Amino acid sequence: MRRAFLFDLDGTLIDSERENAAAIDAVLAARGRPLTDEDKAFVVGHGWREIHEHLAAPGGVDLSLAELMEAAADEKERLIARGGLLVLPGSVGFVRRAATFGRCSVVSGSSRREIAWALRFLGLDDIVRWFVGAEDVTAGKPSPEGYLAAARRLDVDPSACWVFEDSSAGIAAARAAGMRCVALAAGNFLGQDQSSADLCVETFEALGDRLWE
């Protein structure tokens, strides 16, 4: 049976959740609507559609989803250019190793622009040539839509997919898709509950060869 390895991006491959929240905060603060602590926590693990709905619900956000995604991507790239970005331990090597055992893709709530930028930054754009972003789904995680779309595109049964996640919403999406899930703690800086994953480890390095055996 074909196998697939489906990776979340923010908080799983790269430690970028804080930058995501900071970028949105900068964009909206300039328009008189800075993020609350609750807003910043909501950003972690949720896709752009859900983030935009959450922020726009109480009013004060006069940007469309597409406008907010683009403005935040601009700001995030500036933040990273100034302060750098942490690649989570073992992530790049693990994706490259996984590609020798099955098909690989990224399923993220980030925009397609953000995912493409991150894959170039990681040097994985030769391995992950196709991915699922916020624009490709009607509902983000915890909906399984993105993961199921990836399985169909890669022609792999959901039961033969391993998902790699950091957030509770992402783990729930993987489970709802009928896929097995590894939770990575290294980028889970808010301590979201990862107990429903099939396997919980600190980093990709801690997995060793157990998925290939």
C-alpha positions as CSV (number, residue, x, y, z in Angstrom):
1,M,0.0,0.0,0.0
2,R,1.2,3.5,-0.8
3,R,2.1,5.6,2.2
4,A,1.9,9.4,2.6
5,F,3.4,11.7,5.2
6,L,1.5,15.0,5.7
7,F,3.1,17.8,7.6
8,D,1.6,20.8,9.3
9,L,3.8,23.8,8.8
10,D,3.7,26.5,11.6
11,G,4.8,25.0,14.9
12,T,5.7,21.7,13.3
13,L,8.4,22.3,10.7
14,I,9.1,25.9,11.7
15,D,8.7,27.8,15.0
16,S,6.5,30.5,13.4
17,E,3.4,30.7,15.5
18,R,4.6,33.8,17.3
19,E,5.5,35.5,14.1
20,N,2.1,34.8,12.6
21,A,0.3,36.4,15.6
22,A,2.8,39.4,15.6
23,A,2.3,40.0,11.9
24,I,-1.5,40.0,12.2
25,D,-1.2,42.3,15.2
26,A,1.0,44.8,13.4
27,V,-1.4,45.0,10.4
28,L,-4.5,45.5,12.6
29,A,-2.9,47.7,15.2
30,A,-2.0,50.1,12.4
31,R,-5.8,50.2,11.7
32,G,-6.7,50.7,15.4
33,R,-7.6,47.1,16.2
34,P,-4.6,45.4,18.0
35,L,-5.0,41.7,18.9
36,T,-6.1,40.7,22.4
37,D,-4.4,37.8,24.2
38,E,-7.4,35.7,23.3
39,D,-7.0,36.6,19.7
40,K,-3.3,35.6,19.7
41,A,-4.1,32.3,21.3
42,F,-6.8,31.6,18.7
43,V,-4.3,32.2,15.8
44,V,-2.3,29.2,17.0
45,G,-3.5,26.0,15.2
46,H,-6.3,27.7,13.2
47,G,-6.4,28.5,9.5
48,W,-6.9,31.8,7.8
49,R,-10.6,31.5,7.2
50,E,-11.3,30.8,10.9
51,I,-8.9,33.5,12.0
52,H,-10.6,36.1,9.8
53,E,-14.0,35.1,11.0
54,H,-12.9,35.2,14.6
55,L,-11.4,38.7,14.2
56,A,-14.1,40.2,12.1
57,A,-17.0,38.9,14.2
58,P,-16.9,41.6,16.9
59,G,-16.2,44.3,14.2
60,G,-13.2,46.5,13.7
61,V,-11.6,44.5,10.8
62,D,-12.3,46.3,7.5
63,L,-10.0,44.0,5.4
64,S,-11.2,41.1,3.4
65,L,-9.7,37.6,4.0
66,A,-7.5,38.0,0.9
67,E,-6.4,41.5,1.9
68,L,-5.5,40.4,5.5
69,M,-3.6,37.3,4.3
70,E,-1.5,39.4,1.9
71,A,-0.8,42.2,4.3
72,A,0.1,39.7,7.1
73,A,2.4,37.8,4.8
74,D,4.2,41.0,3.9
75,E,4.6,41.9,7.6
76,K,5.8,38.3,8.5
77,E,8.5,38.3,5.9
78,R,9.7,41.7,7.2
79,L,9.7,40.3,10.8
80,I,11.7,37.2,9.8
81,A,14.1,39.3,7.8
82,R,14.9,41.3,10.9
83,G,14.8,38.6,13.6
84,G,15.3,35.3,11.8
85,L,13.2,32.1,12.0
86,L,13.9,28.9,14.0
87,V,13.7,25.7,12.1
88,L,12.4,23.0,14.5
89,P,14.9,20.3,15.3
90,G,15.2,17.5,12.8
91,S,12.3,18.7,10.6
92,V,14.1,19.2,7.3
93,G,16.1,15.9,7.5
94,F,12.9,14.0,8.6
95,V,10.9,15.3,5.6
96,R,13.7,14.3,3.2
97,R,13.9,10.8,4.8
98,A,10.1,10.4,4.7
99,A,10.2,11.1,0.9
100,T,12.2,7.9,0.4
101,F,9.4,5.9,2.0
102,G,6.3,7.6,0.6
103,R,4.7,10.7,-0.8
104,C,5.0,14.0,1.1
105,S,2.9,17.1,1.3
106,V,2.2,20.1,3.6
107,V,-1.4,20.7,4.8
108,S,-1.5,24.1,6.5
109,G,-3.9,26.9,7.5
110,S,-1.4,29.4,6.2
111,S,-1.8,30.9,2.8
112,R,-0.3,29.4,-0.3
113,R,2.2,32.3,-0.5
114,E,3.3,31.6,3.1
115,I,3.7,27.9,2.5
116,A,5.7,28.4,-0.7
117,W,8.0,30.9,1.0
118,A,8.6,28.5,3.9
119,L,9.4,25.6,1.7
120,R,11.9,27.6,-0.2
121,F,13.3,28.8,3.1
122,L,13.6,25.2,4.3
123,G,15.0,24.0,1.1
124,L,12.2,21.5,0.7
125,D,10.5,22.9,-2.4
126,D,12.1,20.0,-4.4
127,I,10.5,17.4,-2.1
128,V,7.1,19.1,-1.5
129,R,5.9,20.2,-4.9
130,W,2.2,20.3,-4.0
131,F,0.5,21.4,-0.8
132,V,-2.8,22.4,0.7
133,G,-3.2,26.0,1.9
134,A,-6.0,28.1,3.3
135,E,-7.3,29.0,-0.2
136,D,-7.8,25.3,-1.0
137,V,-10.4,24.5,1.6
138,T,-13.8,25.7,2.7
139,A,-13.1,24.9,6.3
140,G,-9.8,24.8,8.2
141,K,-8.6,22.5,11.0
142,P,-10.2,20.9,13.0
143,S,-12.1,20.1,9.8
144,P,-10.4,17.1,8.1
145,E,-11.1,18.6,4.6
146,G,-7.4,19.6,4.0
147,Y,-6.0,16.2,5.0
148,L,-8.6,14.3,3.0
149,A,-7.9,16.5,-0.1
150,A,-4.2,15.7,0.2
151,A,-4.8,12.0,0.4
152,R,-7.0,12.1,-2.7
153,R,-4.4,14.2,-4.6
154,L,-1.6,11.9,-3.6
155,D,-3.8,8.8,-4.3
156,V,-3.1,7.4,-0.9
157,D,-5.8,5.8,1.4
158,P,-6.3,8.0,4.6
159,S,-5.4,4.9,6.7
160,A,-2.0,4.9,5.1
161,C,-1.2,8.5,6.0
162,W,0.9,9.7,8.9
163,V,0.2,13.3,9.9
164,F,2.6,15.5,11.9
165,E,1.1,18.3,14.0
166,D,1.6,20.5,17.0
167,S,-1.9,21.9,17.7
168,S,-5.1,20.4,19.2
169,A,-7.1,21.5,16.1
170,G,-4.6,19.9,13.8
171,I,-4.6,16.6,15.7
172,A,-8.4,16.6,15.7
173,A,-8.4,17.1,11.9
174,A,-6.0,14.2,11.4
175,R,-8.1,11.9,13.6
176,A,-11.3,12.9,11.8
177,A,-9.7,12.1,8.5
178,G,-9.0,8.6,9.7
179,M,-5.2,9.2,9.7
180,R,-2.5,8.4,12.3
181,C,-0.9,11.4,13.9
182,V,2.4,12.2,15.5
183,A,2.3,15.2,17.9
184,L,5.5,17.3,18.1
185,A,6.0,19.2,21.4
186,A,8.9,21.4,20.4
187,G,6.8,24.1,18.7
188,N,3.8,23.8,21.1
189,F,4.7,26.9,23.1
190,L,1.2,27.3,24.4
191,G,1.0,23.8,25.7
192,Q,-2.0,22.7,23.7
193,D,-3.4,19.3,24.5
194,Q,-1.8,16.7,22.3
195,S,-3.0,13.6,24.1
196,S,-5.3,12.4,21.3
197,A,-2.4,11.8,18.9
198,D,-1.2,8.3,18.3
199,L,2.3,9.2,19.3
200,C,3.8,12.2,21.1
201,V,7.4,13.2,20.9
202,E,9.5,16.3,21.6
203,T,11.2,16.5,18.2
204,F,11.4,14.7,14.9
205,E,14.8,13.5,16.1
206,A,13.1,11.5,18.9
207,L,11.2,9.5,16.3
208,G,14.3,7.7,15.1
209,D,13.4,4.8,12.8
210,R,10.2,3.8,14.4
211,L,8.0,4.8,11.5
212,W,10.1,3.0,8.9
213,E,10.3,-0.3,10.8
